Amino acid sequence: MDTPAEPFYRQLPKVELHAHLNGSVSEATMEYLIARKPHLNIQHSMTAIRKGQRRTLDECFQVFKVIHQLIDTEEDLLLVTKAVIEEFAADGVRYLELRSTPREETRTGLTKRKYVETVIEAIRQCKEEGVDIEVRFLVAVDRRNGPEVAAETVKLAEDFMTSNDGVVVGLDLSGDPTVGHGKDLLPALQKAKNCGLKLALHLSEVPSQKEETELLLTIPPDRIGHGTFLHPEVGGSKCLVDKVRERNIPLELCLTSNVKGQTVESYDKHHFLYWYQLGHPCVLCTDDKGVFSTDLSQEYQLAASTFGLSQEAIWELSQQAISCSFAPDGLKKQLYERWALLRPQVLC
Ligand SMILES: CNc1ncnc2c1ncn2[C@@H]1O[C@H](COP(=O)(O)O)[C@@H](O)[C@H]1O
């Protein structure tokens, strides 16, 4: 991690809604995995982007391929998922929606179903061990894998949604935004929506996705990941902005990730400001806290220092994230109560 955030941001109770599991593996866990698999000849510099470093988005996707080599058994996955959950809890995250792409590893016998079961088991174990965090899971569709795999993934997510105590709440569409087209994935996404899965879709992460975004907004999604190029000033359109606003679709915004991945030039040019000034629901998120060497406290501190937000405004932002989550109403109510209780201690 770069530099730890100040105490206010660490004590702030937080909600994380956009965290890719394999991108969230900490330096410590990564060192452990690397040492366990020396034959892969991987160094930590290949799995994380440090302070001041930048990579193209394409290079970021190469990093995930390296990480996937290190996490290819049920045992690795259980260990990594538990560690990621514990780290978010230690960072003051009280509600977490993790997302991950079910992966099959023929060499180790890991199947996609086992993959989802293992993530759910890690969530269960953390709860049983009293880790102070509520966790839900979004099954991810990697756009690179095309319509058949997307349909298969939706089926898997649907099966788990109906059979697992409400841990699986939705579906994520992610992966390299320059590969494939959303029109091919539309039927699978529509099916997911119809069966009650909440949809968190990466939209307009790169400039070339305008037409795809117009199409996918018709579903409509329940949240948008990044939405970097939605507004007219960056090549999007007023029509796209109006649609997002009319439907009040929250945006998941990841400052460090976008700057290090070079889709946003600098922090002060981040589209957070555009949407925040419109009063549109924005949720600060980490994206890949391991790869981008960050945590959620740092993201809040970064937003505060870049855009001049008061502690009061930061509090409102973290509380608003509860309403943008896919948590059931009863849990949302509990989270609001918790925030209310903590407010006098944290905002003094
Ligand atoms: C940087 N911005 C991003 N944009 C789009 N997709 C991203 C992403 N960051 C991560 N992923 C998606 O998450 C996977 C890694 O976690 P899981 O193996 O699923 O747990 C990546 O392979 C990619 O599909």
PDBQT file of the ligand as one rigid body, heavy atoms in Angstrom, charges set to zero:
ROOT
HETATM    1  C1  LIG A 401      -9.033  -1.803 -14.044  1.00  0.00    +0.000 C 
HETATM    2  N1  LIG A 401     -10.389  -1.846 -14.438  1.00  0.00    +0.000 N 
HETATM    3  C2  LIG A 401     -11.075  -2.993 -14.730  1.00  0.00    +0.000 A 
HETATM    4  N2  LIG A 401     -11.942  -2.958 -15.770  1.00  0.00    +0.000 NA
HETATM    5  C3  LIG A 401     -12.595  -4.076 -16.153  1.00  0.00    +0.000 A 
HETATM    6  N3  LIG A 401     -12.448  -5.257 -15.546  1.00  0.00    +0.000 NA
HETATM    7  C4  LIG A 401     -11.615  -5.343 -14.515  1.00  0.00    +0.000 A 
HETATM    8  C5  LIG A 401     -10.905  -4.213 -14.040  1.00  0.00    +0.000 A 
HETATM    9  N4  LIG A 401     -10.196  -4.595 -12.971  1.00  0.00    +0.000 NA
HETATM   10  C6  LIG A 401     -10.421  -5.931 -12.804  1.00  0.00    +0.000 A 
HETATM   11  N5  LIG A 401     -11.262  -6.385 -13.750  1.00  0.00    +0.000 N 
HETATM   12  C7  LIG A 401     -11.759  -7.761 -13.968  1.00  0.00    +0.000 C 
HETATM   13  O1  LIG A 401     -11.542  -8.502 -12.791  1.00  0.00    +0.000 OA
HETATM   14  C8  LIG A 401     -10.675  -9.625 -13.047  1.00  0.00    +0.000 C 
HETATM   15  C9  LIG A 401      -9.798  -9.897 -11.846  1.00  0.00    +0.000 C 
HETATM   16  O2  LIG A 401     -10.591 -10.333 -10.765  1.00  0.00    +0.000 OA
HETATM   17  P1  LIG A 401     -11.331 -11.765 -10.719  1.00  0.00    +0.000 P 
HETATM   18  O3  LIG A 401     -10.428 -12.779 -11.361  1.00  0.00    +0.000 OA
HETATM   19  O4  LIG A 401     -12.628 -11.619 -11.464  1.00  0.00    +0.000 OA
HETATM   20  O5  LIG A 401     -11.550 -12.008  -9.255  1.00  0.00    +0.000 OA
HETATM   21  C10 LIG A 401      -9.920  -9.219 -14.291  1.00  0.00    +0.000 C 
HETATM   22  O6  LIG A 401      -9.411 -10.344 -14.991  1.00  0.00    +0.000 OA
HETATM   23  C11 LIG A 401     -10.984  -8.454 -15.082  1.00  0.00    +0.000 C 
HETATM   24  O7  LIG A 401     -11.848  -9.353 -15.750  1.00  0.00    +0.000 OA
ENDROOT
TORSDOF 0
